[in-house]
Amino acid sequence: MFKRWALLAIKIALTVGFVWFLLRKIDIGDAWRTGKGIDPLMFSIALVLMLVQVYMCALRWQIVIKAIGSWLSLAKVAEIFWIGTFFGLVLPGAVGGDAIRMWKTRRAGLSLAASVNSVMLERVATVYGLILLVAGTQSFMGDRLQGVPGLWVFPALTVVGTVGIVVLTLLDRFPQSFHRWKVIRAFAMLAHDTRRLFLRPLRCGQTLTVAVLGQVNMSLCVYALALGLGAHVTVLDCLVLVPPVILITTLPLSIAGVGVREMAMVQFFGLIGVPQPQALAMSVLFFIIIVLTALPGGLLWLVSKDRLEMAAKEAEV
């Protein structure tokens, strides 16, 4: 418990630190005026794209569930994913939404191993697809990003991610005598499911394709916001620059990525000449859209059978 609260305190401190840094570096008044001037049509298009994103994520997760030999309908997967997205925002922990997804899929009839492994492998596929997209699109803006330090990190992450998946497939190579321990048996089941997903070309290709298309959709969402703010960016700019921002935001450095997302957006879009207040407004509006998209997940939770059963039990007590 102490460790959990200590990590939360660190994340709160980092969030405050990032926000404080942004407040000192950028004219917030200018950013506020820029954000208020967003074209309502472009904001609406971005919101629709983010709603589509929920179903793209659900489809990706359903492919993983089927790949490891289980089944849930797309409607059920989307419902659970939406609820998990909501809790991922409101719970302070980094994996709160994933824990809810595991619990809900277990309640929906999947085995404990399938519930845990499907969520873990969906996360792995999402991040791996994101890394592949980042590494693959850099060359399209080589002339505009020339001289920018640290770009070698993303190709290196591709190698690290590939090695990591290979390691996951080998987690059942422990001596047989070790399999009496539950944790080793859990590793063995995870390795088995990893092979079923990533070593089957059709399932792996489907999962990574949907993962990459999801990141493209997120880039288009930011592009719509950029157009609404009058930023001088192209679709290609967003396809190259938004995925690294999302990748950095996945690091559990702050609460809901607040501060980290804004700093990354300002830094990356500053490379192509987008003014800092405009980039900050774009990032904040992007986060607002994420929040608005997650809110229906809270409503789905309120009317869900699981919550109603829990409420009934509490009432009996």
Number of C-alpha atoms within 10 A of each C-alpha: 6 7 8 10 12 11 17 18 12 15 21 17 15 18 20 16 15 19 17 12 13 19 12 9 11 16 13 16 11 14 20 15 13 19 22 12 13 19 16 12 12 19 22 16 16 27 21 14 20 24 17 16 20 19 19 19 22 24 21 24 28 23 23 30 24 16 22 20 11 16 16 17 11 16 13 15 24 21 22 25 27 28 26 26 25 26 24 22 19 17 13 18 20 21 14 17 23 20 17 19 26 25 17 21 22 16 13 15 13 19 14 14 14 24 22 20 24 29 20 18 22 23 16 16 26 23 20 23 23 24 22 22 22 27 21 14 16 17 12 13 14 11 9 12 15 10 9 10 8 7 14 10 10 19 16 12 16 20 12 13 19 13 12 13 18 16 13 19 23 16 18 20 12 13 8 9 7 13 15 9 9 10 11 18 16 17 20 20 18 25 22 18 24 28 19 19 28 21 14 12 11 11 18 19 14 15 25 21 15 21 27 22 18 23 24 21 19 23 24 21 25 25 24 24 28 29 18 22 21 14 16 12 15 11 15 15 18 20 23 22 22 24 23 20 22 21 17 15 21 16 12 15 22 25 23 23 20 20 25 26 24 24 20 22 26 24 17 18 21 14 14 15 12 19 16 23 21 24 27 30 27 28 25 20 20 23 17 13 20 18 16 15 21 24 17 16 20 17 13 16 19 13 10 14 11 14 13 13 11 11 11 11 10 9 8 7 5
